[in-house]
Amino acid sequence: MRGRGTFGHERPTTAPQFGPFGSKWTLKYLLVTTSPWASGVKTNMAAIEVGTGKVVWHTEAADEFSGFFTEPLGAGFAIMFKSIYDQAPHPTVYIVMVFTGGASHGPPGTFLRP
C-alpha cells in the first residue's frame, strides 16, 4: 500500500505494528521497527521489500536503536545500536551493516556517536 508524500511522490505505508524509519531512494526497501521504540528499551527491527512485503532481514536486538544511514545506490543500511543503559547525549554505539541480500556484519569495536 502506498500514500502520497510531501511533493506528490509515492511513499510506502505500513501495517500499524511497524514503525517506519527510512527507505532506499528507490523505495524498494523500508527499514522498520517491529517493537516499540523508546528510550531505554530493546529495539527489534526489520528491512522489508516494499513491493512484496517480504522481510529480507530482521533482528531481535539486545540494545536500543540509535540511528541509521542508507547506502544511496545500493541495497543496504548501516544501523547504530547502543546499550539501553547508556542515555548520554553522545552514547557509545556499535554499527550493524545490513545488506538486503541477507548478510549483516559491522566494523569491529564501538564508536562515539556524534
N, C-alpha and C positions, 0 to 999 in steps of 0.2 A: 504494500500500500504506500502511496506517495502523497505528499502535500506540496503546497507552493511555498517557496522561500521568499525572502525579502525582495529580491529583484525579479520575481516571477520564475526563478529556476525551480525545478523539481527538487524536493528533498524527501528522504525516506522518513516514514513514521514507523513506530514500533508498537508492539503489544505493551500493555501497562506494566508488566513485570520487568521490562528492560528500561534502563536509563541510558539513552544515547549520549556519547561523549564526542565522538568525532568520526569522520569518514574520509575515505580516499577522495581525491578531487574528481575522480571518475564516478563517484557514488556506487562503486562496485562492492565495497566492504564498509561495514559500520562497526565501530568499537562501542560496546555497551557494558553497563554493569548489570549483573544478574542477582545482586543483593543490594540492600540499602547502602548508599554512600554517605557516611557521616564520620566526623572526626572521632578517632579512637576506636573504629570498628573495622574488622577484616572486610576486604572488598573482593567479591568474586566478579570476574569479567569474562567477556566472550567477544570474538570477532565473527560477524555474521555476513554472509553473502547476501546482498540486498535483493537481487533478482529471484533467488530461490528460498531464502530464509534459512539456508543451511548454516549450521555452526561450524566454522572451519578451524577455530581454536577456542579453548576455554581454560580457565584456571580457577581453582578454589584456593585463593591466596591466604597465607598466614599473616599478611600485613595489609596496610591501608594504601589504597590508590593515592598517588601524589601528583600525577601529571602524565602527559603523553606528547609524542611528536609523531607525525606521519611522514612516510617517505613519499614525496610528491609524484615520482614517476614509477614507483614500484608498488608491490603489494605487501607492505609491511608497516608495523607500528613499533615505536620504542616507548615502553611503559615504565614509569618510575613508581616504585613502591617504597614505603617507609614503615618503620616499626609503629605499631598502634600506640606505643608509649612515648614516642618522640613527637611532642607538639610544639617544638621550637619553630621560630619563623623561617629558619633555613635548616631543615632536617637533613640527616644523613639518609641517602636513598641508594637503592640498587636498581639496576636497569635490566629489563627483560626485552629482548628484541623478538618480535613476533612476525613470522613470515606466514602468510595465509596459505602457503603450501603445506603447513603443518608443523614445521620446525620452529623451535624457540630456544634462544640462548641469550646470553648477555656478556658484556665485558666483565672480567673478574674484578672483585672489590666493590667498595662503596664510594659514593661521591657526595659532596656537599651541594644540596640544591640551592641555586641562586635565589 
